[in-house]
Amino acid sequence: MNRSQWVNTEPDEGAPHALLDRVTRHLPVDIIDGIWMFPARRAGGVESTVLVITALCEDAERRRVWTAHFSVTRDKKGRPSIQERLEEHALAPAHAVGRAVDGVLRRLGDELSRPPRAEAIGGLADRWQALLIELGAPPPRAAPAADADSLAEAAPAAETVAGDRSGPVDEPG
């Protein structure tokens, strides 16, 4: 049997890193404390992904617990169609979050091919970005380096702004 595969040259919005990035449309990275990524499940042409997210809150001893559910279907050319649902479930003591995730594991039971991947983010953008890159996101583009000519052109402007401060100063009147 010969199965044809599609070639999609556009960024894949259904890829794991893209799904994670969708979470930040609702929860800023600086409040994401941890994330558990459950293995994707396929059924009837739909790939389902579940995430459990803990978010920092004003009370440092508590965490908000969210789930994100993504259902990805693809057309004949491989373009994804994504349905998402993000829900807040609880405000829990930080030490009890692990038990909440264990409860999700028990409810999923034998449906899991492997345990979820847990990642500590701690509200740090560099940890979030490293996770996205590890999952296949392209690295962020660095700002272009300034060349010597552009630095030389900027230098006179900086001197003008700084100015010679030895001249007369207007006294408040």
N, CA, C and O of each residue as an XYZ file, in Angstrom:
692
protein
N       0.848     -1.176      0.000
C       0.000      0.000      0.000
C       0.888      1.232      0.000
O       1.825      1.325      0.793
N       0.608      2.151     -0.860
C       1.412      3.349     -1.000
C       0.648      4.535     -0.417
O      -0.368      4.960     -0.965
N       1.147      5.062      0.698
C       0.488      6.214      1.328
C       1.186      7.482      0.882
O       2.411      7.576      0.955
N       0.430      8.444      0.426
C       1.041      9.708      0.035
C       1.101     10.625      1.245
O       0.208     10.619      2.092
N       2.144     11.396      1.312
C       2.322     12.375      2.369
C       2.280     13.756      1.753
O       2.701     13.947      0.612
N       1.784     14.704      2.491
C       1.731     16.069      2.001
C       3.016     16.798      2.364
O       3.740     16.419      3.285
N       3.265     17.835      1.621
C       4.387     18.708      1.914
C       3.798     20.081      2.171
O       3.245     20.714      1.272
N       3.921     20.525      3.386
C       3.382     21.819      3.765
C       4.564     22.717      4.116
O       5.276     22.469      5.089
N       4.764     23.750      3.325
C       5.913     24.626      3.542
C       5.609     25.771      4.511
O       6.506     26.528      4.882
N       4.364     25.896      4.911
C       3.980     26.932      5.876
C       4.295     26.443      7.294
O       4.392     25.237      7.522
N       4.455     27.367      8.249
C       4.628     26.928      9.637
C       3.426     26.075     10.059
O       2.289     26.391      9.712
N       3.674     25.015     10.793
C       2.615     24.086     11.198
C       1.972     24.556     12.499
O       2.548     24.393     13.574
N       0.792     25.132     12.401
C       0.084     25.625     13.581
C      -0.426     24.494     14.466
O      -0.862     24.736     15.592
N      -0.375     23.260     13.968
C      -0.790     22.110     14.763
C       0.362     21.403     15.450
O       0.151     20.413     16.151
N       1.587     21.900     15.257
C       2.769     21.296     15.888
C       2.742     21.563     17.395
O       2.152     22.550     17.835
N       3.374     20.695     18.190
C       3.355     20.884     19.649
C       3.809     22.273     20.103
O       3.189     22.861     20.989
N       4.871     22.798     19.516
C       5.348     24.120     19.950
C       4.331     25.206     19.622
O       4.190     26.168     20.377
N       3.619     25.063     18.503
C       2.615     26.057     18.125
C       1.408     25.987     19.056
O       0.820     27.017     19.388
N       1.038     24.783     19.478
C      -0.070     24.652     20.418
C       0.293     25.285     21.756
O      -0.524     25.974     22.368
N       1.518     25.049     22.204
C       1.968     25.687     23.455
C       1.938     27.202     23.332
O       1.529     27.900     24.260
N       2.371     27.704     22.189
C       2.388     29.148     21.985
C       0.976     29.731     22.053
O       0.802     30.879     22.462
N      -0.030     28.957     21.657
C      -1.415     29.418     21.737
C      -1.838     29.671     23.190
O      -2.684     30.527     23.451
N      -1.258     28.936     24.118
C      -1.588     29.125     25.527
C      -1.283     30.563     25.940
O      -2.016     31.151     26.735
N      -0.207     31.126     25.402
C       0.203     32.478     25.816
C      -0.715     33.560     25.267
O      -0.549     34.729     25.613
N      -1.664     33.212     24.436
C      -2.689     34.181     24.021
C      -3.648     34.465     25.177
O      -4.318     35.498     25.208
N      -3.699     33.525     26.127
C      -4.623     33.634     27.256
C      -3.909     33.819     28.589
O      -4.414     34.497     29.485
N      -2.726     33.209     28.713
C      -1.944     33.289     29.939
C      -0.549     33.797     29.590
O       0.178     33.133     28.851
N      -0.166     34.954     30.106
C       1.183     35.436     29.799
C       2.249     34.524     30.395
O       2.054     33.934     31.458
N       3.359     34.417     29.708
C       4.455     33.537     30.142
C       4.895     33.870     31.562
O       5.254     32.966     32.316
N       4.875     35.139     31.941
C       5.405     35.514     33.254
C       4.554     35.007     34.425
O       4.950     35.168     35.579
N       3.384     34.393     34.149
C       2.636     33.780     35.249
C       2.586     32.255     35.135
O       2.062     31.592     36.030
N       3.123     31.688     34.050
C       3.107     30.233     33.891
C       4.193     29.628     34.780
O       5.384     29.870     34.584
N       3.757     28.839     35.760
C       4.686     28.241     36.707
C       5.165     26.874     36.235
O       6.356     26.571     36.306
N       4.245     26.056     35.757
C       4.600     24.719     35.295
C       3.625     24.243     34.249
O       2.522     24.773     34.114
N       4.047     23.229     33.507
C       3.189     22.678     32.463
C       3.417     21.175     32.375
O       4.550     20.701     32.451
N       2.328     20.436     32.215
C       2.370     18.998     31.998
C       1.777     18.762     30.618
O       0.634     19.134     30.353
N       2.554     18.146     29.746
C       2.122     17.892     28.369
C       1.829     16.410     28.233
O       2.737     15.580     28.282
N       0.573     16.088     28.065
C       0.164     14.700     27.915
C       0.392     14.263     26.480
O       0.262     15.073     25.562
N       0.727     13.005     26.269
C       0.953     12.516     24.906
C      -0.302     12.726     24.052
O      -1.427     12.516     24.508
N      -0.080     13.140     22.817
C      -1.204     13.340     21.903
C      -1.850     11.988     21.606
O      -1.169     10.966     21.523
N      -3.164     11.998     21.449
C      -3.907     10.788     21.107
C      -4.588     11.010     19.757
O      -5.104     12.093     19.479
N      -4.580      9.983     18.936
C      -5.241     10.037     17.636
C      -6.478      9.152     17.659
O      -6.446      8.013     18.125
N      -7.560      9.703     17.147
C      -8.796      8.929     17.022
C      -9.623      9.540     15.891
O      -9.946     10.728     15.918
N      -9.956      8.729     14.912
C     -10.823      9.174     13.830
C     -10.305     10.384     13.061
O     -11.084     11.256     12.676
N      -9.010     10.441     12.840
C      -8.444     11.552     12.075
C      -8.237     12.834     12.869
O      -7.875     13.867     12.305
N      -8.464     12.769     14.167
C      -8.282     13.936     15.037
C      -7.165     13.634     16.021
O      -7.141     12.577     16.652
N      -6.242     14.576     16.142
C      -5.185     14.456     17.135
C      -5.557     15.346     18.315
O      -5.756     16.551     18.163
N      -5.646     14.741     19.476
C      -6.068     15.460     20.671
C      -4.881     15.612     21.616
O      -4.186     14.641     21.914
N      -4.656     16.828     22.079
C      -3.561     17.125     23.000
C      -4.128     17.817     24.234
O      -4.946     18.730     24.123
N      -3.689     17.378     25.405
C      -4.120     17.961     26.669
C      -2.896     18.485     27.409
O      -1.865     17.817     27.487
N      -3.030     19.681     27.945
C      -1.996     20.295     28.772
C      -2.611     20.669     30.112
O      -3.765     21.093     30.171
N      -1.856     20.514     31.172
C      -2.243     21.065     32.469
C      -1.232     22.158     32.755
O      -0.022     21.945     32.671
N      -1.743     23.329     33.093
C      -0.884     24.491     33.317
C      -1.144     25.025     34.709
O      -2.295     25.182     35.115
N      -0.081     25.304     35.441
C      -0.238     25.981     36.719
C       0.262     27.409     36.539
O       1.284     27.662     35.902
N      -0.493     28.325     37.122
C      -0.174     29.741     36.979
C       0.054     30.369     38.344
O      -0.662     30.097     39.308
N       1.061     31.205     38.396
C       1.351     31.951     39.610
C       0.207     32.921     39.874
O      -0.449     33.383     38.940
N      -0.029     33.226     41.130
C      -1.038     34.221     41.463
C      -0.495     35.115     42.575
O       0.636     34.950     43.032
N      -1.316     36.051     42.991
C      -0.872     37.038     43.982
C      -0.355     36.370     45.261
O       0.651     36.798     45.828
N      -1.039     35.331     45.704
C      -0.637     34.574     46.884
C       0.419     33.556     46.455
O       0.102     32.597     45.750
N       1.657     33.755     46.869
C       2.774     32.899     46.428
C       2.605     31.435     46.836
O       3.272     30.565     46.277
N       1.735     31.150     47.788
C       1.533     29.779     48.259
C       0.462     29.035     47.456
O       0.202     27.859     47.710
N      -0.160     29.719     46.488
C      -1.247     29.103     45.735
C      -0.958     29.171     44.240
O      -0.170     29.996     43.778
N      -1.613     28.287     43.497
C      -1.490     28.257     42.035
C      -2.877     28.104     41.423
O      -3.737     27.410     41.964
N      -3.074     28.750     40.311
C      -4.280     28.529     39.517
C      -3.989     27.338     38.611
O      -2.907     27.246     38.031
N      -4.943     26.436     38.489
C      -4.757     25.229     37.682
C      -5.681     25.332     36.469
O      -6.895     25.487     36.602
N      -5.077     25.244     35.287
C      -5.789     25.346     34.014
C      -5.573     24.072     33.212
O      -4.588     23.359     33.408
N      -6.500     23.797     32.312
C      -6.262     22.775     31.299
C      -6.472     23.415     29.941
O      -7.308     24.302     29.767
N      -5.699     22.946     28.995
C      -5.857     23.351     27.599
C      -6.086     22.080     26.797
O      -5.321     21.122     26.912
N      -7.133     22.070     25.990
C      -7.463     20.926     25.128
C      -7.383     21.408     23.688
O      -8.015     22.399     23.324
N      -6.614     20.716     22.881
C      -6.481     21.045     21.465
C      -6.891     19.843     20.636
O      -6.452     18.722     20.894
N      -7.728     20.077     19.646
C      -8.098     19.046     18.675
C      -7.641     19.545     17.311
O      -8.061     20.605     16.848
N      -6.774     18.760     16.676
C      -6.203     19.151     15.390
C      -6.661     18.160     14.326
O      -6.443     16.954     14.450
N      -7.296     18.682     13.282
C      -7.620     17.884     12.099
C      -6.889     18.522     10.927
O      -6.596     19.717     10.944
N      -6.605     17.737      9.934
C      -5.863     18.242      8.777
C      -6.635     17.969      7.496
O      -7.291     16.938      7.348
N      -6.538     18.927      6.569
C      -7.164     18.717      5.261
C      -6.230     17.866      4.392
O      -5.182     17.416      4.854
N      -6.615     17.654      3.154
C      -5.838     16.777      2.271
C      -4.442     17.306      1.983
O      -3.551     16.540      1.615
N      -4.245     18.601      2.146
C      -2.918     19.180      1.926
C      -2.116     19.287      3.219
O      -0.997     19.801      3.220
N      -2.685     18.802      4.316
C      -1.964     18.814      5.586
C      -2.144     20.071      6.405
O      -1.540     20.200      7.470
N      -2.963     21.008      5.936
C      -3.194     22.238      6.705
C      -4.070     21.934      7.909
O      -5.105     21.280      7.782
N      -3.655     22.409      9.081
C      -4.405     22.081     10.294
C      -5.611     22.981     10.511
O      -5.626     24.151     10.127
N      -6.598     22.405     11.124
C      -7.741     23.139     11.658
C      -7.730     22.816     13.147
O      -7.726     21.648     13.537
N      -7.727     23.856     13.972
C      -7.514     23.645     15.402
C      -8.699     24.159     16.202
O      -9.148     25.292     16.029
N      -9.189     23.306     17.074
C     -10.187     23.714     18.059
C      -9.470     23.703     19.397
O      -8.740     22.765     19.718
N      -9.684     24.750     20.168
C      -9.014     24.823     21.462
C      -9.999     25.210     22.546
O     -10.992     25.898     22.310
N      -9.686     24.740     23.743
C     -10.490     25.097     24.910
C      -9.524     25.237     26.079
O      -8.772     24.313     26.389
N      -9.548     26.378     26.713
C      -8.703     26.639     27.880
C      -9.638     26.941     29.039
O     -10.486     27.830     28.959
N      -9.470     26.185     30.121
C     -10.361     26.349     31.267
C      -9.578     26.413     32.564
O      -8.608     25.682     32.762
N     -10.017     27.304     33.445
C      -9.451     27.325     34.796
C     -10.280     26.388     35.653
O     -11.510     26.432     35.625
N      -9.596     25.530     36.425
C     -10.297     24.537     37.225
C     -10.234     24.796     38.716
O     -11.181     24.489     39.440
N      -9.139     25.354     39.182
C      -9.001     25.456     40.632
C      -7.963     26.497     41.014
O      -7.123     26.917     40.219
N      -8.068     26.882     42.256
C      -7.030     27.648     42.933
C      -6.579     26.730     44.048
O      -7.326     26.475     44.993
N      -5.342     26.228     43.940
C      -4.884     25.180     44.859
C      -3.587     25.589     45.544
O      -2.824     26.401     45.022
N      -3.349     25.013     46.724
C      -2.044     25.227     47.352
C      -0.955     24.685     46.432
O      -1.136     23.647     45.795
N       0.157     25.374     46.362
C       1.248     24.980     45.463
C       1.683     23.536     45.712
O       1.990     22.814     44.764
N       1.713     23.112     46.965
C       2.167     21.754     47.281
C       1.170     20.684     46.831
O       1.533     19.508     46.796
N      -0.065     21.041     46.485
C      -1.086     20.059     46.106
C      -1.222     19.908     44.588
O      -1.999     19.070     44.129
N      -0.500     20.682     43.816
C      -0.637     20.634     42.356
C      -0.286     19.251     41.811
O      -0.968     18.759     40.913
N       0.738     18.629     42.323
C       1.129     17.294     41.866
C       0.005     16.284     42.025
O      -0.189     15.428     41.162
N      -0.741     16.379     43.127
C      -1.870     15.464     43.340
C      -2.967     15.703     42.304
O      -3.608     14.755     41.851
N      -3.185     16.964     41.927
C      -4.200     17.264     40.912
C      -3.810     16.630     39.571
O      -4.662     16.074     38.878
N      -2.539     16.713     39.210
C      -2.072     16.106     37.957
C      -2.184     14.590     38.043
O      -2.549     13.942     37.061
N      -1.874     14.010     39.211
C      -2.035     12.564     39.397
C      -3.491     12.147     39.179
O      -3.758     11.077     38.634
N      -4.426     12.993     39.606
C      -5.844     12.700     39.399
C      -6.191     12.660     37.918
O      -6.976     11.814     37.487
N      -5.614     13.566     37.136
C      -5.829     13.556     35.685
C      -5.279     12.255     35.108
O      -5.921     11.628     34.265
N      -4.099     11.851     35.556
C      -3.501     10.598     35.088
C      -4.413      9.401     35.375
O      -4.602      8.533     34.524
N      -4.972      9.370     36.586
C      -5.864      8.256     36.940
C      -7.107      8.250     36.059
O      -7.556      7.187     35.631
N      -7.667      9.422     35.784
C      -8.868      9.486     34.956
C      -8.585      9.042     33.524
O      -9.442      8.435     32.882
N      -7.376      9.344     33.014
C      -7.031      8.921     31.657
C      -6.727      7.426     31.602
O      -6.914      6.785     30.568
N      -6.258      6.877     32.720
C      -6.027      5.440     32.843
C      -5.163      4.868     31.741
O      -4.081      5.381     31.455
N      -5.646      3.799     31.122
C      -4.882      3.068     30.110
C      -4.771      3.810     28.790
O      -4.051      3.366     27.896
N      -5.465      4.924     28.651
C      -5.414      5.655     27.387
C      -4.047      6.290     27.154
O      -3.720      6.662     26.027
N      -3.255      6.415     28.199
C      -1.941      7.048     28.063
C      -0.908      6.054     27.561
O      -0.782      4.945     28.079
N      -0.170      6.478     26.536
C       0.919      5.636     26.053
C       2.171      5.846     26.903
O       3.029      4.966     26.980
N       2.270      6.991     27.529
C       3.384      7.296     28.426
C       2.953      8.451     29.339
O       1.994      9.155     29.022
N       3.638      8.654     30.454
C       3.252      9.729     31.372
C       3.484     11.102     30.743
O       4.222     11.227     29.766
N       2.849     12.129     31.308
C       3.033     13.466     30.754
C       4.452     13.966     31.008
O       5.136     13.537     31.937
N       4.856     14.873     30.159
C       6.146     15.539     30.324
C       5.898     16.764     31.190
O       5.058     17.600     30.857
N       6.611     16.877     32.282
C       6.464     18.007     33.196
C       7.626     18.969     32.995
O       8.783     18.557     32.908
N       7.305     20.246     32.923
C       8.326     21.281     32.763
C       8.075     22.415     33.750
O       6.958     22.925     33.842
N       9.094     22.803     34.475
C       9.027     23.958     35.369
C       9.388     25.199     34.559
O      10.448     25.260     33.935
N       8.511     26.167     34.578
C       8.743     27.421     33.840
C       9.067     28.548     34.817
O       9.966     29.350     34.562
N       8.343     28.613     35.929
C       8.610     29.627     36.945
C       8.408     31.052     36.476
O       8.983     31.979     37.046
N       7.588     31.244     35.429
C       7.339     32.587     34.921
C       8.496     33.169     34.130
O       8.510     34.370     33.861
N       9.471     32.344     33.750
C      10.676     32.823     33.070
C      10.579     32.616     31.553
O      10.420     31.493     31.076
N      10.677     33.705     30.820
C      10.548     33.668     29.364
C      11.629     32.811     28.712
O      11.360     32.157     27.704
N      12.838     32.798     29.258
C      13.900     32.005     28.633
C      13.622     30.500     28.760
O      13.952     29.737     27.852
N      13.027     30.069     29.864
C      12.656     28.652     30.002
C      11.549     28.287     29.015
O      11.574     27.219     28.402
N      10.584     29.183     28.872
C       9.480     28.943     27.933
C      10.029     28.847     26.507
O       9.676     27.937     25.757
N      10.884     29.784     26.149
C      11.447     29.794     24.792
C      12.283     28.542     24.540
O      12.220     27.966     23.454
N      13.056     28.121     25.520
C      13.871     26.902     25.366
C      12.978     25.684     25.135
O      13.315     24.812     24.334
N      11.847     25.620     25.829
C      10.911     24.509     25.643
C      10.328     24.534     24.231
O      10.249     23.496     23.575
N       9.921     25.706     23.763
C       9.374     25.816     22.407
C      10.396     25.365     21.367
O      10.054     24.644     20.429
N      11.637     25.785     21.528
C      12.693     25.409     20.579
C      12.927     23.900     20.631
O      13.085     23.256     19.594
N      12.949     23.341     21.836
C      13.142     21.895     21.967
C      12.020     21.113     21.273
O      12.237     20.011     20.770
N      10.824     21.698     21.254
C       9.675     21.039     20.616
C       9.584     21.330     19.122
O       8.655     20.870     18.458
N      10.544     22.095     18.583
C      10.587     22.302     17.137
C      10.377     23.710     16.645
O      10.399     23.938     15.436
N      10.174     24.666     17.531
C      10.002     26.057     17.093
C      11.328     26.597     16.582
O      12.386     26.224     17.089
N      11.281     27.469     15.587
C      12.538     28.084     15.160
C      13.041     29.024     16.252
O      12.239     29.652     16.944
N      14.350     29.127     16.410
C      14.881     30.058     17.415
C      14.481     31.484     17.052
O      14.348     31.809     15.872
N      14.289     32.335     18.059
C      13.944     33.729     17.758
C      15.075     34.392     16.984
O      16.250     34.087     17.187
N      14.705     35.283     16.114
C      15.726     36.003     15.341
C      16.388     37.043     16.218
O      15.728     37.795     16.934
N      17.704     37.067     16.148
C      18.459     38.063     16.909
C      18.356     39.401     16.192
O      18.210     39.454     14.971
N      18.432     40.463     16.954
C      18.436     41.790     16.362
C      19.690     41.909     15.507
O      20.752     41.424     15.898
N      19.581     42.549     14.345
C      20.767     42.659     13.494
C      21.876     43.423     14.212
O      21.626     44.421     14.889
N      23.089     42.940     14.052
C      24.238     43.594     14.682
C      24.515     44.903     13.958
O      24.425     44.982     12.733
N      24.848     45.914     14.723
C      25.164     47.210     14.129
C      26.566     47.143     13.538
O      27.491     46.614     14.154
N      26.708     47.689     12.334
C      28.038     47.709     11.733
C      28.767     48.995     12.126
O      28.159     49.903     12.693
N      30.039     49.073     11.835
C      30.868     50.207     12.238
C      30.360     51.518     11.655
O      30.392     52.541     12.338
N      29.884     51.513     10.387
C      29.399     52.746      9.768
C      28.175     53.294     10.496
O      28.082     54.500     10.726
N      27.238     52.422     10.859
C      26.026     52.911     11.527
C      26.359     53.411     12.927
O      25.726     54.351     13.408
N      27.355     52.794     13.601
C      27.769     53.278     14.908
C      28.436     54.638     14.793
O      28.235     55.495     15.653
N      29.229     54.853     13.741
C      29.903     56.137     13.547
C      28.884     57.233     13.263
O      29.044     58.367     13.716
N      27.828     56.895     12.506
C      26.799     57.893     12.217
C      26.013     58.244     13.475
O      25.592     59.390     13.629
N      25.809     57.304     14.360
C      25.042     57.544     15.572
C      25.841     58.338     16.599
O      25.242     59.037     17.417
N      27.152     58.260     16.587
C      27.987     58.926     17.581
C      27.798     60.436     17.604
O      27.635     60.987     18.693
N      27.808     61.163     16.446
C      27.608     62.615     16.519
C      26.247     62.975     17.102
O      26.130     63.968     17.820
N      25.223     62.192     16.807
C      23.901     62.481     17.346
C      23.919     62.349     18.860
O      23.292     63.150     19.553
N      24.614     61.368     19.379
C      24.703     61.180     20.819
C      25.437     62.340     21.463
O      25.066     62.775     22.554
N      26.493     62.860     20.797
C      27.229     63.992     21.351
C      26.354     65.228     21.381
O      26.438     66.018     22.321
N      25.516     65.412     20.372
C      24.634     66.574     20.322
C      23.633     66.512     21.460
O      23.335     67.530     22.085
N      23.113     65.325     21.730
C      22.144     65.177     22.815
C      22.812     65.466     24.144
O      22.264     66.183     24.981
N      24.007     64.902     24.340
C      24.706     65.118     25.603
C      25.100     66.581     25.730
O      24.972     67.171     26.804
N      25.582     67.175     24.627
C      25.912     68.597     24.586
C      27.050     68.980     25.508
O      27.552     68.179     26.297
N      27.426     70.211     25.377
C      28.442     70.786     26.258
C      27.688     71.469     27.379
O      26.979     72.447     27.142
N      27.824     70.989     28.552
C      27.040     71.487     29.678
C      27.723     72.657     30.379
O      27.308     73.048     31.470
N      28.775     73.229     29.760
C      29.481     74.328     30.432
C      28.890     75.687     30.077
O      29.325     76.694     30.635
N      27.924     75.756     29.180
C      27.322     77.033     28.756
C      26.360     77.573     29.806
O      26.198     76.987     30.877
N      25.719     78.703     29.483
C      24.798     79.325     30.436
C      23.575     78.436     30.672
O      23.108     77.732     29.776
N      23.094     78.490     31.858
C      21.922     77.714     32.244
C      20.831     78.698     32.638
O      21.068     79.635     33.401
N      19.646     78.475     32.115
C      18.519     79.352     32.495
C      18.119     79.031     33.919
O      17.866     77.877     34.268
N      18.066     80.065     34.732
C      17.626     79.887     36.117
C      16.105     80.000     36.165
O      15.529     80.818     35.447
N      15.467     79.224     36.970
C      14.004     79.367     37.094
C      13.678     80.745     37.626
O      14.351     81.245     38.527
N      12.688     81.336     37.092
C      12.450     82.714     37.445
C      11.279     82.951     38.169
O      10.989     84.096     38.516
